Amino acid sequence: MRGIISHGAYLPHRRLDRATIAAVAGTGGGKGTRTVASYDEDTTTLGVEAARRALAATSVRPGALWFSTVEPAYLDKTNATTIHAALRLDDDAIAADFGGAARSAVVALRAALAGGSATLVVSSGIRTGLPGSADESQGGDAGAALLVGDESDGPVIAELIGSGTATDEFLDRWRNPGDVRSRQWEEKFGETKYVPLAKAAVAAALADAGIEADRVDHLVVAGTHARAVKAAVRKLGIDGAKVADDLAGTVGNPGAAQFGMLLSATLDAASPGQVILALSLADGADALVFRTTDALAAHRTHDPIADQVGGGAPVAYGKFLAWRGHLTPEPPRRPEPARPSASAAGRSEDWKFAFVGSRDRSTGALHLPPRRVSRDGGAVDDMEPAPMSDVSGTIVTYTIDKLVYSPSPPVVFAMVDFDGGGRAPIELTDIDPSDARIGGRVQMTFRRLFTADGIHNYFWKARPLPGDDVGAEGAAESAADDNAKTEA
């Protein structure tokens, strides 16, 4: 039995209200919201966060990592290796990019399902478009991760029982290298091409699974051609009540990540013994049929997507345009940072990419960043790795800095005490400066500090724990805020 062992998805914290677009752009907009990656997020960091959620729900460690996006942070350089480093995967676990087209994401999943070691399939998307365009308002940003393997790796929660595919060459959506927006041919043409391909792929998948359409309990359909997706749903002969919510009104369409995101959300809603038909429309059609197993009942998704949809905070349309590079506000009047050193990053890979400190074996003293000499007792080179990326912490003091260089000032720095010991100065993210509080609870998140000379400087920041309130003790401490914080 081979199939999905675990899954996870990540939605950025910020939400853009589509109703605010037309007042500035003069056109576009609509109802609902879309997710927005922050200025310190890119497709790699979205992939890391989704993968962390998938691995948090299982003890299985992947032997391979496939990463797919159409907006890679790097060309020439492999982006999957950054995700590999952030997750602290074994050195013999291969990491590779499947990129260039939205279909690459479902192809990466199919490659993992074909066999081999346990494989983590990660996809992410940041969708923008020109101001006022449909791509801008209807797009979304997200990451998704599916851990694939067989029973020798771990409990399979959704077994692959059938697949089908149909490929054709036609011009629907395209973007030339260097372009900042996608282009699309007339929508009716795309619909006439996609619907027959969808019907053929689904028929082949159901035949391969040996079941009829009425046996399907959940239908997932993903694709960047919204009209074709709706038409395919109508023509497949499956009860409309079984169609999974595409989250268009709250998340938007995150492109390459949509298939994995919707499949993850459907697995959260499914029960053991149900059939899921997942269809992707992208330069053809790919259909996968899964049957959930009894192991699904014991599987607990870490930070399920339904909870993330209900969270988040608004972002102004002007700030969204600035984050996307469509609006250029005056930069901070400070020197821009120098490019990070490749050799220094190589020497401190575990600390920089995986947030691993060192713990003195004799005294238990925790050092952030790692040290060779213990602060307690002075023992030399008697340390063990102390992974801290999944450890929560508490803000003991903080500073709002309006002078330091940042693409989105001001910057909130905090001194964080980590649960179980350890203290470090950490930059906060996904927080408005007025909401920073002594006693606030935070969790770590992988982000991009800045980009200089084309090099992305990745490290870890802290973000508020979902649903965290200051509480009585925190409120009392924040009353003495002026004695504990400085404002530059």
Secondary structure, 3 states (H helix, E strand, C coil): CEEEEEEEEECCCEEEEHHHCHHHHCCCCCCCEEEECCCCCCHHHHHHHHHHHHHHCCCCCCCEEEEEECCCCCCCCCCHHHHHHHHCCCCCCEEEEEECCCHHHHHHHHHHHCCCCCEEEEEEEECCCCCCCHHHHHECEEEEEEEEEECCCCCCCEEEEEEEEEECCCCCEECCCCCCCCEECCHHHHHHHHHHHHHHHHHHHHHHHCCCHHHCCEEEEEECCHHHHHHHHHHCCCCHHHECCCCCCCCCECHHHHHHHHHHHHHHHCCCCCEEEEEEECCEEEEEEEEECHHHHHCCCCCCHHHHHCCCEECCHHHHHHHCCCCCCCCCCCCCCCCCCHHHHHHCHHHHHHCEEEEECCCCCEECCCCCECCCCCCECCEEEEECCCCCEEEEEEEEECCCCCCCCCEEEEEEEECCCCEEEEEECCCCHHHCCCCCEEEEEEEEEEEECCEEEEEEEEEECCCCCCHHHHHHHHHCHHHHCEEC
